[in-house]
Amino acid sequence: MDPIIVTFVILGLAIICFVTEIIPLGATTICVPIALYLTGILDSKQMVAGIVDSTVLMFLFMFIVGGCFLKSGLAKTIGEQIAKVMKTETSLMLGFMLFTCILSAFLSNTGTTVTVLPIIIGTCEAKGYNPIKHILGVGFSAQVGGMLALPGCPPNATVKSFLEGIGTGQTFGFLEYAIVGAPVCVIMIVYYLTIGQKIIPKNKELVKKAKMDPNAVYKAKDQIIVGIVFILVVISMALESVTGIPLFVSAMVGAVVLMLFKVVGPEEAFEEYVDWNTIMVIAGMLPMGTALQVSGAADLIANTAMNVIGDSTSPILYSLVIFIIGAFLTQFMSNSAATALLSPIIISIAQGVGMDPKFALMTLCMSASCSFLTPMATPVNTIVMGYTGFTFNDFLKTGILPLLIIGVFMIFYIPFIWA
């Protein structure tokens, strides 16, 4: 059978499985490289290339460093201090949105949300504030905060891996995402403290109380060690171009140090802290990019796209199309899966029309992080739904306007910076 047809069939089946989740995401992404190998599209080395990808390894060990930051109680301690300092409801909301943005830039968005919500709910109940709007603010902040730095969310790592894989010598720096992410965070915070307050569904009450585990015992020594290690790892990553130390090495050293100081044991680290679904989605879908190239499917996609779009060379037009596709898919499937599926296609289109792949992938990466509209778009939304009882329509009402505002900003701003 024609390799192009085989590749498209495997890609189509993967999309169906990702959207419907009839089998777990991790299982789907394991099947993809296996299918590509068994059908002769890839050889054995190409099949397993994603497993040893440097960005995948970086994410794996940062899950451990981030998990220790959250589980040691350090994030909780910092959050409680913020609650004490902020005297008004508006300042409290501002403080926690900023705190959440910063945390989620380097840690798991889901872990950040789970850690911050009990603190903000307890504070609101003590001061007589409605916790619903604060919960939603934390949820939005966790998502846009992930746009600030490489470890922030899986799409950041995914596009970095695909960009490095095409052999142009281009890459994304550790904090390069903040060129877009920082203004987006500002936009989201300003929006939520003003217009956003008027769109929150009325008469909503908590459907789940926050758990402040009274039996939790946090060791000051562990918090100090975790704080020092976390800061040093972030600094080392930010200075990669100066020191020459790869990102995954910095993360690996940080994780090993935490194990040596017995802040976390190896079994606990790899079993409880690592999100293996995310790791497998990235590692499993990277070979699909190779398959699209070697089978000729990428050229076919690029040529078809050029015929549809026409002779236009407007970066804004391409930015608009990429944003719409990425933002739409991420509402119904994980952002990591959406990015992994679209990255090789976007690269093919970019190369076919003479567009900078870096610009195209940055647009895709940021659009796939705008998971505001549905409760299944991201675990953060699912957590928010669990506390607030928000319906599908509630997410649509509260998420559509920030999506449009941020979308318009990105469509014009990203081409201005990279195209």
N, C-alpha and C positions, 0 to 999 in steps of 0.2 A: 504493500500500500504506500501511496505517496507520503513521504515524511512530514510534509506540511499538514496534510489531513490528519495524520496520527497525532501530531503536536496539538492541533486545534481541538481534537476530540478529547485528549487528556486535559487540556486547559478548560474546556467547557464542562467536563465532569467535575473538575476541581471547583469551578465557580458554583455549580449547583450544590455541591456538598458544603461549601463555605456559607452560602446563603441559607440553606435549609438546615444545616447542622445535623443531618441524618446520621452522620458519624462524627465523633469529636474532631475538632480542628487539627489537633496534633496528628491524629491517625490519617487524616486526609493528606497532610503535607508529607508524611512518610511514604504514602502510596505514590505520590507524584514522581519523585526521582526513580523509584523502583519501576514504575510503568515506563518511564522514558528510557531506562536501561534495557528492560526486557523487550521493548519494541525496536531496539537498535538505534534510537535517536542519540543517546549519550553512551560514552564508555564508562567503565567503573570509576575512574578518577573523577570525571565530570559529575557523576552521580552523587558522590559524597563530598564534593567541594564545599558545600554550604556548612557542613558540620565543623570544619576547621577554619571557617572564615573568621578573621580577626575581630570584626564587629560583633559577630555572634558570641564569641568568647568574652568580649568586653561586657556585653549585656548580661551574660550568665553570672559573672563575678560581681557586677554592680548590683544585681539582685540580692546577693549575700550582704554586701556592704550596706545597702539601703535597708534590708530587712533588719539588720542589727541596730541601725539608727532608730527604726520605729519600735522594735521589740524591747530595746533597752530602756524605753521610757523617756529618751532624750527629747524626742519630738513633743511628747506629752508635757514634759517639764517646761519647755520653751513656750508652748501654747498656753499653759496656765499663767505664765508670767505676762504674756500679752493680754490675757483676760483681766489681769489685775490692773494693768496700766491704763487700758482704754476705758474711759469713764462714761462716754455716751454711746448710744446704740450705733450711730453712724460710724464713730471712730472704731468701735468694736468690729463692725463689719469690714471696714477698710483694713484694719490690722490683720484680721484672719484671712481675708482675700489675698493680701500681700504675702503673708506667711505661707499660705497654701501654694501660691504661684511659685515661690522660691523653693519650697520643699519638692514639689512635683517636677521641677526642672532637673533634679538629680535622683529622685527616688520614684518608685512605682506610684502612678496616679491613684491606683486603687488603694494601695497601702496608705498613702497620704490621706485620702478621704476617710478611710476607716479610722485612722488615728485622730484626725482633727474633729470629725463630727461629734463624738461624745463630749469633747471639751467645749465646743461651741453650744451644744444643746444644754449641757449642765449649767453653763454660764447664763444662757438666756432664761432658763427656768428660775435660776436664783435671782435674776434681775427683773423678771416679769416681762421679758421680750417675747415676741412671737418667733419661735425658732425656725419656722418653715422657710422664711425668706433668707435666713442665714445659711440654712442647709443648701439651698439652691445656689447661693453665692459661692459656697465652698466647692460645690460640684462644678460650676462653670470655671472657677479659678484653677481647679486641679487639671482641667482639660487644656486650657490655654497656657498654663504654666509648663506643661510638657513640651511646648514649642520653644522653650528657651535654650536648652542644651541637649547634647547628644543622648545622654541617658534618659531624658525626659519621657519619651514614649517610643514604642517600637517603630513607627514610620520613619523616625529620624535615622535609626540604625539601618533600616531596610534600604532607603535611598542612598545612603552612604556606601553600602556594600555593592549595590548595583552600579553606582557611578564609578567606583574604583574598578569594577569588573570589566568595563568596556575598553580599558587600556589607553585612555586619553591623558592619564596623569592627573586628572582632576579628583578632588575629594571635598568633603565638607569638614570644616574645622569644628572643634569641640563646642565652641560658643557661637559659631557662625549662624546658627538657627535663630539666635536672639536678635539678629538684624530685623527679622520679621516678628519673632515672638514677643520681644519687649514692647513694641508699639501695640501689638494685639492685646497684650495683658493690660496695658493702660486703657485702651479702648473699652475692653470688657469691664474693667473696674469702674470707669467713669459712667459707662452705660448702666451698669447694674445699680450704682448708687443713686442714679437719677431716674431715667425712663423705665428701667427694668423693674423698679419697685411698684410701678402702676400696673404691670402686666401679670403679676403673681396671682394665681387663682385665689379667690376669697374663700373664707370659711373652711380652710383646711386645718386639720389638727394632726398632731403626731400619731402615727399608727404603731410606732415602735419606740420604746424608750431606749435611751442610750445606756450601754453597759460601761461604768467606772468600777472596773473590777476591784472591790475592796481588798481582795486577797493578793493582788499583784504586788510583788516585792521587786523594787528596782535598786540595783546597786550603783552607788555614786561612782565607784571605781570603773565599772563597765561603761557608764555614760561618759566619763572623761576620756577613756580609751577610744570609744566609738567616735566621739567628737573630734579628737585629734586625728585619727585615721581618716575620717571622712573629709576633713579639711585638706589634709595632705594629698589624698587621692584626687580631689577636685583640682587642686593647684597643679599637680603633676599632669593631669589631663589637659588643663588649659594651656600648659607650657610645652605641649608635645613637640611643636615645631622648633622650640629652642633646645630642649633636652634630648630630643630624638627617641625618647622612651615611648613605645607604642601604647595606645590607650588600654588595650587589654592587659598589658603587663602591669600598668598602674593599678587597675582594678583587681587583678590576680594577687598582687602583693598585699593590697589592702585587705582582701578576704583572708589570705593566709595569716597575716598578722593578728587579725581578730580571732582566728582559730588558735593560734599559738598562745594568746593571752586568755584563752578559754572563755571568751565572751560568747562564743557559739561553737558547738561541736560540728565536725564534718557531716555527720548523718543529718543533724537538724538543719544545717545550712542548705544542703542540697535537696532535702525532702520537703522542707517547709518554706524556705525563702525563695527558691528559684521557681519562676513561672515557666514550666516546661512547655506549655502550650505555645507561649510566645516564642521561645527558643526554637521549637520545631517548625513553627510557621515561617520564620525567617530562613532558617537553615534548609528547610524542605523546598521552599519556593525559589531560592536562588538558582538551582539548576534549570528551572523553567526558562529563565532569561537566556541561559546558554542554549537551551533547546530551540528557542525561537530564532536564535541567530544561526545555528548550524543547519537547521532544517530548511531555512529560506522563508519561514513564516513571518519573520520580522520585516523582511523586504516587502512581502505582500501586504502586510498591515500598513507600512509606511506609504506605499504607492496608492493604496486604497484611500488612505486619509488625505493624501495630496489631491486626489481626484475629487473628493468630497468637499474639501475646504477651498480648493481652487488655487489661484496664484497668489493669494494674499500672504504677505510676509509680516503681518502685524503681530508683534509679540503679545499685545493685549488680547487679540482674538484667540490665540493659542492658550493664553493664561485663562481666559474665560471658559473655554471648552474643557481644559484640564480640571479647573476648579469645580465645574458643574459635575463632571463624571466622578471625581474623587469624593466630593461632598455628598453626592447622592448615594454612592455605594456604601460609604461608611455609616450611614444611618441604619443599614440592614445587616451588616456584617462587621466583624472586628476590624479596626483600623489597620492592624498589622496585616491581616489577610487581604484587605482591599489594596494596600500599598504594594504588597508582594505580588499580587496578580497584575496590577497596572504598570508597575515600574518598567518591566522589559518592553511592554507595548509602547509606553510613553517615550522610552529611549529610541525605539525604532522610528517612531514618527518624527522625533526631534532630529535625528540624524538624516532622515530622508528629506526633510524640508530645509536643512541647513540651520536648524535652531540649536542653541546651546543646551545640551542635555542637563547641565547643572541647573539652569533656570527652570526647565520643565519639571525636573524632579523636586525642586524646592516647592514649586506650586502644588504638585501632587501631595507632597509630604504635609504641607500646611493644610490643604483642603481635607485630607483624610483625618486630621485631628479635630475638625469642626463637627464633632459628634453630638450635636445639641438636640436633635429633633425626636428621637425615639428612645424608649427605655432599654431597648436591646442594643443600641449603638455602641455602648461601652459599659463595662462593669460599674463605672462611676455613676452613670444614670440609673442602673439597676439598684445600687445602694441607696441613692436619693429616693427612688420610688418606694423602697422598703420602709424608709422612715416617714415619708410624707403621704403615701397613698396616691401619688400623682397618677393620672391616667395617660393613655397615649395622647389624647388631645391636649392635656395639660403641658406635656413636653413640646408639642407643636406650637402652642400659644406662647410659651416662654422662650422657646429656642429659635423661632423663625426670624425675629427681628435682629438679634445679635449675629445670626448666621449671615443675613443679608448685609448688615453693616460691615462685618469683618470680611465678607466675600468681596464687596466692592473695593475695600481698602487693598486687599491682597492682589486683586486682578490688575490694578493700576500700579501698585507699589513694587511688587516683585519684578515685573519686567523693567522697571526703572532702575533697579539695583543690579540685576544679573543679565538681562537680555542685551 
